[in-house]
Amino acid sequence: MTDRTQSSSQATTANHVNKRVAMLGAGKMGSILIEGLIRSGRFTPDQIAATVQHDNRAAKLAERLKVAVTTDNAAAVRDADLDRK
């Protein structure tokens, strides 16, 4: 549970997640989710890997979001932290 009595600056620092994320299929919805993760302050671009179907889309998305983008799903998840609960 999050302590809602924290100030917003404390919450931003306390909410940073020290894990790597792989977004498989970073189309419109996936790229919006990536942007939200970065904007929230919970993740930095270097913590996120994404996949798309075509190399030209990978290059454009990598440039725009500053995240690692590939067409290889296995490569994207190789270093990701996946927790099952």
N, C-alpha and C positions, 0 to 999 in steps of 0.2 A: 504494500500500500504506500502511496505517496503522501508525505506529510504536507498538507495544503497550507500550513502556517508558514512555510518557508517564503522568503522574499523571492521575487522573480530572478534576481541575479544568482542567488544561492541555488535555486531550482535548476537553472540552466547548467551550472557547473556540476551539480549533483546528478543530473540526468544524462550526462555524457556516457555513452556505452562503449566499453573497451572490447569490442568484438568486430569481426569482419563479416560483411553481408554480401551475398551474391543474389542479384536480381536476374533471374532467368526469364528472358523475354521482355526486354526493356523497350517496348513499343510506347504508345501514347500513355497508357496507364502506368506502366513500369517507370518511365522517365519522370512522370509526375510524382510518383512515390519516392524516387531517388531525390528529386528536388526537395521534397518535404522533409526527408531524413536529414539532409544537409542543412536546410534552413532552420530546422528545429534545434540544431546545435548538438544533437545526440550522436551524430556521425560526421566524420570529415570525409572528403572525397577519396582520400587514400585508404579508407576502410571499406570502400564499396567497389564491387566488381559487377559488371552487367554483361548480358549477352543479347545479341540481335542476330537476324538471319543473314545479313549481307555485310561484306567488308566496308562498302562505302558508307553505310548507315553507322557502322561501328566507329569509323573515323570521325564522322560529324558529331555523334553523341559524345564521344570522348573529349572532343574539343569544347563542346558546349558545357558539359557538366564537370569536366576535369576528373572523371573517374576512369578506371580501367574498363575497357569494353572489348569483347571478343565475340567470335562466332562459335566458340567451343564451350559448351556447357560444362564439360568435365574440368576444363582448365579454370573456369570461373569459380567453381565450388571447391577446388583443391585446397585453398587456404581459408575458406570461409568457416566460421564458427557456427555449427548447426546444433542447436539444443533441442532435445525432445523432452516434452513435459507430459 
